[in-house]
Amino acid sequence: MWLIFILGMALASTFTLAKDLVQYFDPIFIVGLRMIIGGAILLVWSYLSGTFVLRKKSDLWLFVRASLFHIFLSYVLEFCALPYVASSKSAIFFNLSSFFTAGIMVFGYGAHLSAKKWLAIAIGFVGFIPLLVAQVPQEELLSNLFSFSFPEIFLLVAVFSAALGWILVKDLIDLNYSTWHINGFCMTFSGLLAILTWFISYKMGYSGNAINFVPETELVSGIAIRLFSLIFISNIFCYNLYGFLLQKYSATFLSLSMMLIPLFGAIFGWYFLGEAISVYFVLTLIITSGALYLFYQEDLNT
C-alpha cells in the first residue's frame, strides 16, 4: 500500500517540472521529445533483459491501441488544454478517472463492482468538492462547474483516454508482457506520432516553434536537467511502478488512488513554495483517505 503513496508523490512532483518546461518548448513537441527519449531507454533495457518479444502478431494491434490511448491522446490533449483550463476544474476532471475506469470495466469488460466499491468511488469524488468550493467564488461555482469550453472538453477526453489506456496496458500485462516492453513501445510510438503531429500543425500554422528560448550554455544545461528529471521520474519510474502495481491491484482501485496526486501537489506547494494548506485541504484528505481504505478493504475481501 505504501508504494501507492510513493507513486502519488512522484507523479505530483512531475506537474511542476512539466509546467516549467512548457515555457521553453511547444506543448506537443515536448510530449514527443520526452516520450521518444524515455521510450528508447525502456526499449533498450527490455532488449538487454530479454523481455522484448512479440508473442503473437495479433498482439501488435493491442500495443498500438494502448499507445494511442495510454500516451498519445491523453498527453497531447492534456498539454494543449491545460493553459486554458482553471486549475480547480482540471483537478475535478483528473479525478473523474476512477469513474471512467469503473465504467469501462463494467460496460466494456463485463466486470462487477460491489455496492461498497461504487460507494467508495462516489465518496472519493465528493471529497474533492471542498477544494473546488475553496478555489472558486461561491456565486460562480455552479456556472464554473457545469460550463465547458473546447479546451475543457479536450481535457475530459484526455482523462477518459488515460483511463482506457491503463486498462489496455493491464491487458498486455495479463498476456505476460513486461512493463519495460509495454511502456517502451507505447512511449516511443506515441512520441514519434506526437512529433509528426507537431510538424504538421506547425506547417499549418496551428503550433509554434519547437524551441522557445535562446540556446545559452547555462540555460540549456538547466533545462536539460529538468527534462531528464521529468523523464526519469515520470516515464521510467512512475510508469513502471504503476505497471507493477497493476499486477497486485485492480485498475479501478489504482485509478481511485491517483486522487492522491493533487493532494500531494498541495503538500509540495506548502513545503517548497510556502503556500498555505486550508481546512478544506485537510477535509479532502480525510474523505479521500476513507474512500481509498473502503475500496481497498473490499478488494481484499473479493
ChimeraX commands (.cxc) that place a marker at each C-alpha (Angstrom):
marker #1 position 0.00,0.00,0.00 radius 0.5
marker #1 position 2.87,2.37,0.76 radius 0.5
marker #1 position 4.06,2.05,-2.86 radius 0.5
marker #1 position 0.83,3.74,-3.94 radius 0.5
marker #1 position 1.65,6.76,-1.80 radius 0.5
marker #1 position 5.18,6.88,-3.25 radius 0.5
marker #1 position 3.68,6.76,-6.75 radius 0.5
marker #1 position 1.28,9.59,-5.91 radius 0.5
marker #1 position 4.09,11.75,-4.55 radius 0.5
marker #1 position 6.33,11.08,-7.54 radius 0.5
marker #1 position 3.59,11.87,-10.06 radius 0.5
marker #1 position 2.66,15.05,-8.18 radius 0.5
marker #1 position 6.25,16.29,-8.50 radius 0.5
marker #1 position 6.16,15.93,-12.29 radius 0.5
marker #1 position 3.47,18.61,-12.69 radius 0.5
marker #1 position 5.89,21.31,-11.52 radius 0.5
marker #1 position 8.61,20.08,-13.88 radius 0.5
marker #1 position 6.23,19.78,-16.85 radius 0.5
marker #1 position 4.73,23.24,-16.25 radius 0.5
marker #1 position 8.21,24.75,-16.19 radius 0.5
marker #1 position 9.33,23.02,-19.39 radius 0.5
marker #1 position 6.28,24.09,-21.40 radius 0.5
marker #1 position 7.54,27.69,-21.36 radius 0.5
marker #1 position 10.64,26.55,-23.30 radius 0.5
marker #1 position 9.07,24.06,-25.73 radius 0.5
marker #1 position 5.89,23.75,-27.76 radius 0.5
marker #1 position 3.47,21.53,-25.72 radius 0.5
marker #1 position 3.05,18.85,-28.41 radius 0.5
marker #1 position 6.78,18.87,-29.21 radius 0.5
marker #1 position 7.78,18.39,-25.55 radius 0.5
marker #1 position 5.37,15.43,-25.31 radius 0.5
marker #1 position 7.05,13.85,-28.33 radius 0.5
marker #1 position 10.58,14.62,-27.15 radius 0.5
marker #1 position 10.19,13.21,-23.63 radius 0.5
marker #1 position 8.33,10.12,-24.86 radius 0.5
marker #1 position 10.93,9.27,-27.52 radius 0.5
marker #1 position 13.82,9.61,-25.06 radius 0.5
marker #1 position 12.04,7.77,-22.22 radius 0.5
marker #1 position 10.68,5.09,-24.54 radius 0.5
marker #1 position 14.05,4.44,-26.15 radius 0.5
marker #1 position 15.65,3.92,-22.72 radius 0.5
marker #1 position 12.94,1.42,-21.75 radius 0.5
marker #1 position 13.15,-0.45,-25.06 radius 0.5
marker #1 position 16.93,-0.81,-24.74 radius 0.5
marker #1 position 16.51,-2.14,-21.20 radius 0.5
marker #1 position 13.77,-4.51,-22.36 radius 0.5
marker #1 position 16.01,-5.83,-25.15 radius 0.5
marker #1 position 19.03,-6.30,-22.85 radius 0.5
marker #1 position 16.89,-8.06,-20.23 radius 0.5
marker #1 position 15.42,-10.43,-22.83 radius 0.5
marker #1 position 11.82,-9.27,-22.38 radius 0.5
marker #1 position 11.49,-7.60,-25.80 radius 0.5
marker #1 position 9.37,-10.21,-27.54 radius 0.5
marker #1 position 6.14,-10.30,-29.56 radius 0.5
marker #1 position 4.28,-13.45,-28.53 radius 0.5
marker #1 position 1.60,-13.22,-31.23 radius 0.5
marker #1 position 1.28,-10.95,-34.27 radius 0.5
marker #1 position -2.29,-10.12,-33.21 radius 0.5
marker #1 position -0.91,-8.57,-30.01 radius 0.5
marker #1 position 0.69,-5.80,-32.07 radius 0.5
marker #1 position -2.73,-4.19,-32.59 radius 0.5
marker #1 position -3.24,-4.17,-28.82 radius 0.5
marker #1 position 0.15,-2.43,-28.44 radius 0.5
marker #1 position -0.89,0.21,-30.98 radius 0.5
marker #1 position -4.23,0.84,-29.26 radius 0.5
marker #1 position -2.54,1.06,-25.89 radius 0.5
marker #1 position -0.07,3.59,-27.35 radius 0.5
marker #1 position -2.80,5.80,-28.79 radius 0.5
marker #1 position -4.92,5.93,-25.64 radius 0.5
marker #1 position -2.30,5.39,-22.93 radius 0.5
marker #1 position 0.15,8.06,-24.14 radius 0.5
marker #1 position -0.64,9.93,-27.36 radius 0.5
marker #1 position -4.22,11.15,-26.93 radius 0.5
marker #1 position -4.05,11.59,-23.16 radius 0.5
marker #1 position -0.84,13.66,-23.16 radius 0.5
marker #1 position -1.32,15.68,-26.35 radius 0.5
marker #1 position -4.88,16.71,-25.44 radius 0.5
marker #1 position -3.93,17.43,-21.82 radius 0.5
marker #1 position -0.93,19.60,-22.69 radius 0.5
marker #1 position -2.94,21.52,-25.30 radius 0.5
marker #1 position -5.80,22.15,-22.85 radius 0.5
marker #1 position -4.01,22.99,-19.58 radius 0.5
marker #1 position -3.03,26.59,-20.47 radius 0.5
marker #1 position -6.73,27.44,-20.91 radius 0.5
marker #1 position -8.37,25.46,-18.07 radius 0.5
marker #1 position -8.84,26.65,-14.49 radius 0.5
marker #1 position -6.87,24.55,-12.03 radius 0.5
marker #1 position -9.97,23.85,-9.92 radius 0.5
marker #1 position -11.86,22.32,-12.84 radius 0.5
marker #1 position -8.83,20.40,-14.15 radius 0.5
marker #1 position -8.48,18.75,-10.72 radius 0.5
marker #1 position -12.12,17.66,-10.84 radius 0.5
marker #1 position -11.63,16.30,-14.37 radius 0.5
marker #1 position -8.48,14.43,-13.33 radius 0.5
marker #1 position -10.35,12.71,-10.54 radius 0.5
marker #1 position -13.09,11.56,-12.91 radius 0.5
marker #1 position -10.57,8.90,-13.96 radius 0.5
marker #1 position -11.90,6.43,-11.38 radius 0.5
marker #1 position -15.46,6.81,-12.76 radius 0.5
marker #1 position -14.25,6.28,-16.33 radius 0.5
marker #1 position -12.19,3.24,-15.33 radius 0.5
marker #1 position -15.10,1.71,-13.43 radius 0.5
marker #1 position -17.48,2.37,-16.33 radius 0.5
marker #1 position -15.12,0.85,-18.91 radius 0.5
marker #1 position -14.57,-2.24,-16.77 radius 0.5
marker #1 position -18.30,-2.71,-16.17 radius 0.5
marker #1 position -19.70,-1.93,-19.63 radius 0.5
marker #1 position -16.70,-2.89,-21.77 radius 0.5
marker #1 position -15.32,-5.90,-19.88 radius 0.5
marker #1 position -18.37,-7.16,-18.02 radius 0.5
marker #1 position -16.74,-6.62,-14.62 radius 0.5
marker #1 position -18.83,-6.41,-11.45 radius 0.5
marker #1 position -18.34,-3.75,-8.79 radius 0.5
marker #1 position -19.97,-4.19,-5.41 radius 0.5
marker #1 position -22.13,-1.50,-3.85 radius 0.5
marker #1 position -19.30,-0.70,-1.41 radius 0.5
marker #1 position -16.86,-0.10,-4.27 radius 0.5
marker #1 position -19.29,2.25,-6.03 radius 0.5
marker #1 position -19.80,4.00,-2.70 radius 0.5
marker #1 position -16.03,4.38,-2.27 radius 0.5
marker #1 position -15.68,5.90,-5.75 radius 0.5
marker #1 position -18.54,8.34,-5.06 radius 0.5
marker #1 position -17.08,9.32,-1.68 radius 0.5
marker #1 position -13.66,9.90,-3.23 radius 0.5
marker #1 position -15.12,12.17,-5.90 radius 0.5
marker #1 position -17.31,14.08,-3.47 radius 0.5
marker #1 position -14.27,14.52,-1.25 radius 0.5
marker #1 position -12.80,16.97,-3.75 radius 0.5
marker #1 position -15.80,19.30,-3.67 radius 0.5
marker #1 position -14.41,21.17,-0.60 radius 0.5
marker #1 position -11.27,22.04,-2.60 radius 0.5
marker #1 position -13.43,23.24,-5.50 radius 0.5
marker #1 position -15.53,25.39,-3.17 radius 0.5
marker #1 position -12.36,26.87,-1.68 radius 0.5
marker #1 position -10.89,27.82,-5.08 radius 0.5
marker #1 position -13.96,29.22,-6.85 radius 0.5
marker #1 position -16.11,32.13,-5.64 radius 0.5
marker #1 position -19.40,30.72,-4.40 radius 0.5
marker #1 position -21.53,32.86,-6.71 radius 0.5
marker #1 position -19.60,31.45,-9.71 radius 0.5
marker #1 position -19.44,27.83,-8.51 radius 0.5
marker #1 position -22.37,26.33,-10.44 radius 0.5
marker #1 position -21.67,28.14,-13.70 radius 0.5
marker #1 position -17.95,27.38,-13.47 radius 0.5
marker #1 position -18.52,23.69,-12.78 radius 0.5
marker #1 position -21.05,22.91,-15.50 radius 0.5
marker #1 position -19.92,25.14,-18.40 radius 0.5
marker #1 position -17.49,23.50,-20.80 radius 0.5
marker #1 position -15.19,25.10,-23.37 radius 0.5
marker #1 position -13.35,23.24,-26.12 radius 0.5
marker #1 position -10.10,23.03,-24.08 radius 0.5
marker #1 position -12.09,21.57,-21.17 radius 0.5
marker #1 position -13.66,19.01,-23.49 radius 0.5
marker #1 position -10.14,18.14,-24.67 radius 0.5
marker #1 position -9.09,17.60,-21.05 radius 0.5
marker #1 position -12.15,15.44,-20.40 radius 0.5
marker #1 position -11.29,13.26,-23.41 radius 0.5
marker #1 position -7.66,13.10,-22.21 radius 0.5
marker #1 position -8.74,11.76,-18.81 radius 0.5
marker #1 position -11.00,9.16,-20.44 radius 0.5
marker #1 position -8.20,8.18,-22.83 radius 0.5
marker #1 position -5.74,7.71,-19.95 radius 0.5
marker #1 position -8.24,5.53,-18.06 radius 0.5
marker #1 position -8.81,3.33,-21.12 radius 0.5
marker #1 position -5.09,3.27,-21.84 radius 0.5
marker #1 position -4.19,1.82,-18.44 radius 0.5
marker #1 position -6.81,-0.90,-18.88 radius 0.5
marker #1 position -5.25,-1.83,-22.23 radius 0.5
marker #1 position -1.83,-1.87,-20.55 radius 0.5
marker #1 position -3.20,-4.27,-17.95 radius 0.5
marker #1 position -4.46,-6.49,-20.79 radius 0.5
marker #1 position -0.90,-6.65,-22.12 radius 0.5
marker #1 position 0.48,-7.38,-18.66 radius 0.5
marker #1 position -2.01,-10.24,-18.36 radius 0.5
marker #1 position -0.53,-11.59,-21.61 radius 0.5
marker #1 position 2.84,-11.76,-19.80 radius 0.5
marker #1 position 4.48,-8.77,-21.47 radius 0.5
marker #1 position 6.89,-6.86,-19.25 radius 0.5
marker #1 position 6.15,-3.27,-18.22 radius 0.5
marker #1 position 9.51,-2.24,-19.72 radius 0.5
marker #1 position 8.44,-3.58,-23.13 radius 0.5
marker #1 position 4.89,-2.20,-22.95 radius 0.5
marker #1 position 5.79,1.31,-21.79 radius 0.5
marker #1 position 8.86,1.45,-24.04 radius 0.5
marker #1 position 6.83,0.64,-27.15 radius 0.5
marker #1 position 3.91,2.91,-26.19 radius 0.5
marker #1 position 6.15,5.88,-25.41 radius 0.5
marker #1 position 8.35,5.55,-28.50 radius 0.5
marker #1 position 5.45,5.01,-30.90 radius 0.5
marker #1 position 3.41,7.86,-29.36 radius 0.5
marker #1 position 6.45,10.15,-29.20 radius 0.5
marker #1 position 7.11,9.75,-32.92 radius 0.5
marker #1 position 3.41,10.31,-33.62 radius 0.5
marker #1 position 3.42,13.45,-31.43 radius 0.5
marker #1 position 6.45,14.89,-33.27 radius 0.5
marker #1 position 4.69,14.21,-36.59 radius 0.5
marker #1 position 1.54,15.87,-35.25 radius 0.5
marker #1 position 3.53,18.92,-34.12 radius 0.5
marker #1 position 5.29,19.17,-37.52 radius 0.5
marker #1 position 2.02,19.05,-39.46 radius 0.5
marker #1 position 0.30,21.55,-37.14 radius 0.5
marker #1 position 3.36,23.83,-37.30 radius 0.5
marker #1 position 3.30,23.81,-41.11 radius 0.5
marker #1 position -0.42,24.60,-40.99 radius 0.5
marker #1 position 0.18,27.48,-38.58 radius 0.5
marker #1 position -1.51,25.98,-35.52 radius 0.5
marker #1 position 1.64,25.32,-33.44 radius 0.5
marker #1 position 4.62,27.46,-32.54 radius 0.5
marker #1 position 8.33,26.82,-32.81 radius 0.5
marker #1 position 9.61,23.65,-31.19 radius 0.5
marker #1 position 12.07,25.60,-29.01 radius 0.5
marker #1 position 11.16,28.95,-27.44 radius 0.5
marker #1 position 14.48,30.02,-25.96 radius 0.5
marker #1 position 17.95,31.18,-26.98 radius 0.5
marker #1 position 20.43,28.29,-26.65 radius 0.5
marker #1 position 22.75,29.66,-23.95 radius 0.5
marker #1 position 25.02,27.21,-22.11 radius 0.5
marker #1 position 23.70,27.78,-18.58 radius 0.5
marker #1 position 20.08,27.87,-19.69 radius 0.5
marker #1 position 20.40,24.75,-21.83 radius 0.5
marker #1 position 22.07,22.77,-19.04 radius 0.5
marker #1 position 19.36,23.77,-16.56 radius 0.5
marker #1 position 16.58,22.82,-18.99 radius 0.5
marker #1 position 18.32,19.51,-19.78 radius 0.5
marker #1 position 18.50,18.63,-16.08 radius 0.5
marker #1 position 14.78,19.36,-15.65 radius 0.5
marker #1 position 13.88,17.45,-18.82 radius 0.5
marker #1 position 15.80,14.31,-17.84 radius 0.5
marker #1 position 14.47,14.57,-14.26 radius 0.5
marker #1 position 10.94,14.57,-15.69 radius 0.5
marker #1 position 11.73,11.64,-17.98 radius 0.5
marker #1 position 13.27,9.58,-15.17 radius 0.5
marker #1 position 10.55,10.28,-12.59 radius 0.5
marker #1 position 7.52,10.06,-14.90 radius 0.5
marker #1 position 8.41,7.93,-17.91 radius 0.5
marker #1 position 10.73,5.43,-16.24 radius 0.5
marker #1 position 9.97,5.26,-12.52 radius 0.5
marker #1 position 6.24,6.09,-12.29 radius 0.5
marker #1 position 5.02,4.24,-15.36 radius 0.5
marker #1 position 6.82,1.04,-14.48 radius 0.5
marker #1 position 5.81,1.25,-10.83 radius 0.5
marker #1 position 2.19,1.71,-11.96 radius 0.5
marker #1 position 2.55,-1.32,-14.22 radius 0.5
marker #1 position 3.95,-3.33,-11.31 radius 0.5
marker #1 position 1.06,-2.27,-9.08 radius 0.5
marker #1 position -1.44,-3.32,-11.77 radius 0.5
marker #1 position -0.27,-6.88,-11.12 radius 0.5
marker #1 position -1.32,-6.57,-7.46 radius 0.5
marker #1 position -4.36,-4.27,-7.50 radius 0.5
marker #1 position -7.36,-3.70,-9.76 radius 0.5
marker #1 position -7.24,-0.96,-12.40 radius 0.5
marker #1 position -10.21,0.73,-10.72 radius 0.5
marker #1 position -8.52,0.86,-7.31 radius 0.5
marker #1 position -5.31,2.31,-8.76 radius 0.5
marker #1 position -7.33,4.87,-10.70 radius 0.5
marker #1 position -9.10,5.87,-7.49 radius 0.5
marker #1 position -5.79,6.06,-5.61 radius 0.5
marker #1 position -4.50,8.65,-8.09 radius 0.5
marker #1 position -6.83,11.11,-6.38 radius 0.5
marker #1 position -3.86,11.50,-4.03 radius 0.5
marker #1 position -1.84,13.33,-6.69 radius 0.5
marker #1 position -3.47,16.80,-6.28 radius 0.5
marker #1 position -3.23,16.37,-2.51 radius 0.5
marker #1 position 0.49,15.67,-2.64 radius 0.5
marker #1 position 0.80,18.60,-5.04 radius 0.5
marker #1 position -0.68,20.84,-2.34 radius 0.5
marker #1 position 1.77,19.44,0.21 radius 0.5
marker #1 position 4.71,20.17,-2.10 radius 0.5
marker #1 position 3.36,23.68,-2.66 radius 0.5
marker #1 position 3.27,24.22,1.12 radius 0.5
marker #1 position 6.75,22.82,1.71 radius 0.5
marker #1 position 8.65,24.26,-1.27 radius 0.5
marker #1 position 6.66,27.40,-2.09 radius 0.5
marker #1 position 5.24,28.36,1.31 radius 0.5
marker #1 position 1.62,28.02,0.15 radius 0.5
marker #1 position -0.97,27.71,2.92 radius 0.5
marker #1 position -2.91,24.47,3.47 radius 0.5
marker #1 position -6.51,25.27,4.30 radius 0.5
marker #1 position -9.08,23.39,6.35 radius 0.5
marker #1 position -10.67,22.42,3.00 radius 0.5
marker #1 position -7.50,20.55,2.07 radius 0.5
marker #1 position -7.48,18.66,5.38 radius 0.5
marker #1 position -11.16,17.75,4.92 radius 0.5
marker #1 position -10.48,16.49,1.39 radius 0.5
marker #1 position -7.53,14.43,2.62 radius 0.5
marker #1 position -9.64,12.75,5.30 radius 0.5
marker #1 position -12.55,11.96,2.96 radius 0.5
marker #1 position -10.33,10.68,0.15 radius 0.5
marker #1 position -8.27,8.51,2.51 radius 0.5
marker #1 position -11.51,7.00,3.85 radius 0.5
marker #1 position -12.67,6.22,0.30 radius 0.5
marker #1 position -9.36,4.54,-0.54 radius 0.5
marker #1 position -9.48,2.47,2.63 radius 0.5
marker #1 position -13.08,1.37,1.96 radius 0.5
marker #1 position -12.25,0.33,-1.62 radius 0.5
marker #1 position -9.04,-1.43,-0.57 radius 0.5
marker #1 position -10.79,-3.43,2.17 radius 0.5
marker #1 position -13.44,-4.50,-0.34 radius 0.5
marker #1 position -10.68,-5.55,-2.76 radius 0.5
marker #1 position -9.14,-7.75,-0.06 radius 0.5
marker #1 position -12.49,-9.46,0.56 radius 0.5
marker #1 position -13.03,-10.38,-3.11 radius 0.5
marker link #1:1,2 radius 0.2
marker link #1:2,3 radius 0.2
marker link #1:3,4 radius 0.2
marker link #1:4,5 radius 0.2
marker link #1:5,6 radius 0.2
marker link #1:6,7 radius 0.2
marker link #1:7,8 radius 0.2
marker link #1:8,9 radius 0.2
marker link #1:9,10 radius 0.2
marker link #1:10,11 radius 0.2
marker link #1:11,12 radius 0.2
marker link #1:12,13 radius 0.2
marker link #1:13,14 radius 0.2
marker link #1:14,15 radius 0.2
marker link #1:15,16 radius 0.2
marker link #1:16,17 radius 0.2
marker link #1:17,18 radius 0.2
marker link #1:18,19 radius 0.2
marker link #1:19,20 radius 0.2
marker link #1:20,21 radius 0.2
marker link #1:21,22 radius 0.2
marker link #1:22,23 radius 0.2
marker link #1:23,24 radius 0.2
marker link #1:24,25 radius 0.2
marker link #1:25,26 radius 0.2
marker link #1:26,27 radius 0.2
marker link #1:27,28 radius 0.2
marker link #1:28,29 radius 0.2
marker link #1:29,30 radius 0.2
marker link #1:30,31 radius 0.2
marker link #1:31,32 radius 0.2
marker link #1:32,33 radius 0.2
marker link #1:33,34 radius 0.2
marker link #1:34,35 radius 0.2
marker link #1:35,36 radius 0.2
marker link #1:36,37 radius 0.2
marker link #1:37,38 radius 0.2
marker link #1:38,39 radius 0.2
marker link #1:39,40 radius 0.2
marker link #1:40,41 radius 0.2
marker link #1:41,42 radius 0.2
marker link #1:42,43 radius 0.2
marker link #1:43,44 radius 0.2
marker link #1:44,45 radius 0.2
marker link #1:45,46 radius 0.2
marker link #1:46,47 radius 0.2
marker link #1:47,48 radius 0.2
marker link #1:48,49 radius 0.2
marker link #1:49,50 radius 0.2
marker link #1:50,51 radius 0.2
marker link #1:51,52 radius 0.2
marker link #1:52,53 radius 0.2
marker link #1:53,54 radius 0.2
marker link #1:54,55 radius 0.2
marker link #1:55,56 radius 0.2
marker link #1:56,57 radius 0.2
marker link #1:57,58 radius 0.2
marker link #1:58,59 radius 0.2
marker link #1:59,60 radius 0.2
marker link #1:60,61 radius 0.2
marker link #1:61,62 radius 0.2
marker link #1:62,63 radius 0.2
marker link #1:63,64 radius 0.2
marker link #1:64,65 radius 0.2
marker link #1:65,66 radius 0.2
marker link #1:66,67 radius 0.2
marker link #1:67,68 radius 0.2
marker link #1:68,69 radius 0.2
marker link #1:69,70 radius 0.2
marker link #1:70,71 radius 0.2
marker link #1:71,72 radius 0.2
marker link #1:72,73 radius 0.2
marker link #1:73,74 radius 0.2
marker link #1:74,75 radius 0.2
marker link #1:75,76 radius 0.2
marker link #1:76,77 radius 0.2
marker link #1:77,78 radius 0.2
marker link #1:78,79 radius 0.2
marker link #1:79,80 radius 0.2
marker link #1:80,81 radius 0.2
marker link #1:81,82 radius 0.2
marker link #1:82,83 radius 0.2
marker link #1:83,84 radius 0.2
marker link #1:84,85 radius 0.2
marker link #1:85,86 radius 0.2
marker link #1:86,87 radius 0.2
marker link #1:87,88 radius 0.2
marker link #1:88,89 radius 0.2
marker link #1:89,90 radius 0.2
marker link #1:90,91 radius 0.2
marker link #1:91,92 radius 0.2
marker link #1:92,93 radius 0.2
marker link #1:93,94 radius 0.2
marker link #1:94,95 radius 0.2
marker link #1:95,96 radius 0.2
marker link #1:96,97 radius 0.2
marker link #1:97,98 radius 0.2
marker link #1:98,99 radius 0.2
marker link #1:99,100 radius 0.2
marker link #1:100,101 radius 0.2
marker link #1:101,102 radius 0.2
marker link #1:102,103 radius 0.2
marker link #1:103,104 radius 0.2
marker link #1:104,105 radius 0.2
marker link #1:105,106 radius 0.2
marker link #1:106,107 radius 0.2
marker link #1:107,108 radius 0.2
marker link #1:108,109 radius 0.2
marker link #1:109,110 radius 0.2
marker link #1:110,111 radius 0.2
marker link #1:111,112 radius 0.2
marker link #1:112,113 radius 0.2
marker link #1:113,114 radius 0.2
marker link #1:114,115 radius 0.2
marker link #1:115,116 radius 0.2
marker link #1:116,117 radius 0.2
marker link #1:117,118 radius 0.2
marker link #1:118,119 radius 0.2
marker link #1:119,120 radius 0.2
marker link #1:120,121 radius 0.2
marker link #1:121,122 radius 0.2
marker link #1:122,123 radius 0.2
marker link #1:123,124 radius 0.2
marker link #1:124,125 radius 0.2
marker link #1:125,126 radius 0.2
marker link #1:126,127 radius 0.2
marker link #1:127,128 radius 0.2
marker link #1:128,129 radius 0.2
marker link #1:129,130 radius 0.2
marker link #1:130,131 radius 0.2
marker link #1:131,132 radius 0.2
marker link #1:132,133 radius 0.2
marker link #1:133,134 radius 0.2
marker link #1:134,135 radius 0.2
marker link #1:135,136 radius 0.2
marker link #1:136,137 radius 0.2
marker link #1:137,138 radius 0.2
marker link #1:138,139 radius 0.2
marker link #1:139,140 radius 0.2
marker link #1:140,141 radius 0.2
marker link #1:141,142 radius 0.2
marker link #1:142,143 radius 0.2
marker link #1:143,144 radius 0.2
marker link #1:144,145 radius 0.2
marker link #1:145,146 radius 0.2
marker link #1:146,147 radius 0.2
marker link #1:147,148 radius 0.2
marker link #1:148,149 radius 0.2
marker link #1:149,150 radius 0.2
marker link #1:150,151 radius 0.2
marker link #1:151,152 radius 0.2
marker link #1:152,153 radius 0.2
marker link #1:153,154 radius 0.2
marker link #1:154,155 radius 0.2
marker link #1:155,156 radius 0.2
marker link #1:156,157 radius 0.2
marker link #1:157,158 radius 0.2
marker link #1:158,159 radius 0.2
marker link #1:159,160 radius 0.2
marker link #1:160,161 radius 0.2
marker link #1:161,162 radius 0.2
marker link #1:162,163 radius 0.2
marker link #1:163,164 radius 0.2
marker link #1:164,165 radius 0.2
marker link #1:165,166 radius 0.2
marker link #1:166,167 radius 0.2
marker link #1:167,168 radius 0.2
marker link #1:168,169 radius 0.2
marker link #1:169,170 radius 0.2
marker link #1:170,171 radius 0.2
marker link #1:171,172 radius 0.2
marker link #1:172,173 radius 0.2
marker link #1:173,174 radius 0.2
marker link #1:174,175 radius 0.2
marker link #1:175,176 radius 0.2
marker link #1:176,177 radius 0.2
marker link #1:177,178 radius 0.2
marker link #1:178,179 radius 0.2
marker link #1:179,180 radius 0.2
marker link #1:180,181 radius 0.2
marker link #1:181,182 radius 0.2
marker link #1:182,183 radius 0.2
marker link #1:183,184 radius 0.2
marker link #1:184,185 radius 0.2
marker link #1:185,186 radius 0.2
marker link #1:186,187 radius 0.2
marker link #1:187,188 radius 0.2
marker link #1:188,189 radius 0.2
marker link #1:189,190 radius 0.2
marker link #1:190,191 radius 0.2
marker link #1:191,192 radius 0.2
marker link #1:192,193 radius 0.2
marker link #1:193,194 radius 0.2
marker link #1:194,195 radius 0.2
marker link #1:195,196 radius 0.2
marker link #1:196,197 radius 0.2
marker link #1:197,198 radius 0.2
marker link #1:198,199 radius 0.2
marker link #1:199,200 radius 0.2
marker link #1:200,201 radius 0.2
marker link #1:201,202 radius 0.2
marker link #1:202,203 radius 0.2
marker link #1:203,204 radius 0.2
marker link #1:204,205 radius 0.2
marker link #1:205,206 radius 0.2
marker link #1:206,207 radius 0.2
marker link #1:207,208 radius 0.2
marker link #1:208,209 radius 0.2
marker link #1:209,210 radius 0.2
marker link #1:210,211 radius 0.2
marker link #1:211,212 radius 0.2
marker link #1:212,213 radius 0.2
marker link #1:213,214 radius 0.2
marker link #1:214,215 radius 0.2
marker link #1:215,216 radius 0.2
marker link #1:216,217 radius 0.2
marker link #1:217,218 radius 0.2
marker link #1:218,219 radius 0.2
marker link #1:219,220 radius 0.2
marker link #1:220,221 radius 0.2
marker link #1:221,222 radius 0.2
marker link #1:222,223 radius 0.2
marker link #1:223,224 radius 0.2
marker link #1:224,225 radius 0.2
marker link #1:225,226 radius 0.2
marker link #1:226,227 radius 0.2
marker link #1:227,228 radius 0.2
marker link #1:228,229 radius 0.2
marker link #1:229,230 radius 0.2
marker link #1:230,231 radius 0.2
marker link #1:231,232 radius 0.2
marker link #1:232,233 radius 0.2
marker link #1:233,234 radius 0.2
marker link #1:234,235 radius 0.2
marker link #1:235,236 radius 0.2
marker link #1:236,237 radius 0.2
marker link #1:237,238 radius 0.2
marker link #1:238,239 radius 0.2
marker link #1:239,240 radius 0.2
marker link #1:240,241 radius 0.2
marker link #1:241,242 radius 0.2
marker link #1:242,243 radius 0.2
marker link #1:243,244 radius 0.2
marker link #1:244,245 radius 0.2
marker link #1:245,246 radius 0.2
marker link #1:246,247 radius 0.2
marker link #1:247,248 radius 0.2
marker link #1:248,249 radius 0.2
marker link #1:249,250 radius 0.2
marker link #1:250,251 radius 0.2
marker link #1:251,252 radius 0.2
marker link #1:252,253 radius 0.2
marker link #1:253,254 radius 0.2
marker link #1:254,255 radius 0.2
marker link #1:255,256 radius 0.2
marker link #1:256,257 radius 0.2
marker link #1:257,258 radius 0.2
marker link #1:258,259 radius 0.2
marker link #1:259,260 radius 0.2
marker link #1:260,261 radius 0.2
marker link #1:261,262 radius 0.2
marker link #1:262,263 radius 0.2
marker link #1:263,264 radius 0.2
marker link #1:264,265 radius 0.2
marker link #1:265,266 radius 0.2
marker link #1:266,267 radius 0.2
marker link #1:267,268 radius 0.2
marker link #1:268,269 radius 0.2
marker link #1:269,270 radius 0.2
marker link #1:270,271 radius 0.2
marker link #1:271,272 radius 0.2
marker link #1:272,273 radius 0.2
marker link #1:273,274 radius 0.2
marker link #1:274,275 radius 0.2
marker link #1:275,276 radius 0.2
marker link #1:276,277 radius 0.2
marker link #1:277,278 radius 0.2
marker link #1:278,279 radius 0.2
marker link #1:279,280 radius 0.2
marker link #1:280,281 radius 0.2
marker link #1:281,282 radius 0.2
marker link #1:282,283 radius 0.2
marker link #1:283,284 radius 0.2
marker link #1:284,285 radius 0.2
marker link #1:285,286 radius 0.2
marker link #1:286,287 radius 0.2
marker link #1:287,288 radius 0.2
marker link #1:288,289 radius 0.2
marker link #1:289,290 radius 0.2
marker link #1:290,291 radius 0.2
marker link #1:291,292 radius 0.2
marker link #1:292,293 radius 0.2
marker link #1:293,294 radius 0.2
marker link #1:294,295 radius 0.2
marker link #1:295,296 radius 0.2
marker link #1:296,297 radius 0.2
marker link #1:297,298 radius 0.2
marker link #1:298,299 radius 0.2
marker link #1:299,300 radius 0.2
marker link #1:300,301 radius 0.2
marker link #1:301,302 radius 0.2
view
